[in-house]
Amino acid sequence: MHAFDVLGDPVRRRILELLADNELRSGEIVEVIHAEFGISQAGVSQHLKVLRDAGFATSRVDGARRIYRLEPAPLQQVDDWLSRFKGFWTHKLEALATEVARGKKERGE
């Protein structure tokens, strides 16, 4: 599965956001995803499998628990691909920063 197919799903994006902060037990992930999306444990497990199979996450067994961790390499590949397009918005962001600074200066901030 292509990285953008993986990232195209809001549930998988949310799981990655959770894992970006730290490792989590599968039960912790299920709790959050169920609360936010109403998805069952089995549904969350399927999303976790997609993330593992695509290389976005790894898991390890800790007793009866499975601990998940974010793998940054696929995200770096996405960032590398997006870098070709950053020129389209970089100058606009710089112009916005200039306008913000001008506004602060006019207000005496």
N, C-alpha and C positions, 0 to 999 in steps of 0.2 A: 504494500500500500504506500502510495506517495505521501510525503510529509504533509502536503496541503490537504489531502484527503483526511488524514488523521486530525489535523488542526481545524478542519472545517466543522467539526462537531462541537457544540458548546459544552457538552458534558466532559468530553476529553480535554478541552481547553481548561475547564475549571479544575479538573484533576491535576493537570500540569501546574496550574497556579498554586494549588495546595502543596504539591511536592516541591515547588520552588523554594518554599520556606524551610522545609526539613523532611526527613524520612517520616513516613506515617504507616501505621498498621492498616491493613485492609479494612478492618472494622471502623476505624476512624474516617476513612475515605467514604465508606458506605453511608455512615451517619450523615455526613455533610451533604453528599450528593442526593441522598434520599430526601433530606429536609428541603433542599433547594430545587430539586427537579422531580421528586416523587418517584424515583426509579428504584426498583427492587434490588436486593443484594445480588441476585443472579444477573440483572442488567448491568450493574456496576462492574461485576466480575468480567463481563464481556468487554466492556470498555477498557478495563485494566489489561486484559489479554491483548487487545489491539495495540495499546501503548507499548506493552512488552515486545510483541512481535515486530513492531515498527522501530524498536530501539529507543523509544522515548523514555522508557522506565525499565528498571530492573527490580527484581524482588529476591528476597532471601527468607528462608524459614528460620523462625526463632521460636522453638517449642511448637506450640499449636498455632502460632501466628505467622502471617506472611507480612513482611515489612517491605514497603515500596520506596524507591528512590528515583529521582529525576536523573536522566542521562542527558547531558548538555549537547553532545555531538550532533544529533539531528536538528536541534534548534540553531546551532552554529551554521549548519548547512542552509537552513532557511534564511538566516541573516546574510550569509554570503550571497545567496540568490537575490535577496532584496536590495543588496548594496548597489546593484546596477541601476536601481530606480531612485535612489536617495537624492540624486541631483534634481529630480522633479519637485521636491518639496524643501530642500535645504535652504535655498534662497528665500523662499516664502517664510520659513521659520526665522531666518535671520532678520528679515524685514519686520516681522511681528515683534521680535525682541527689541529692535530699534524703536518701534512705535511705543512699546511698553515703557522703555527707558525714557523716551521723550515725555510721555504722560506723567511719569513719576517726577521728572525734573520740573515740569510745569506746576505740579501740585506741591512741590517742595518736599518731597519724600526722600 
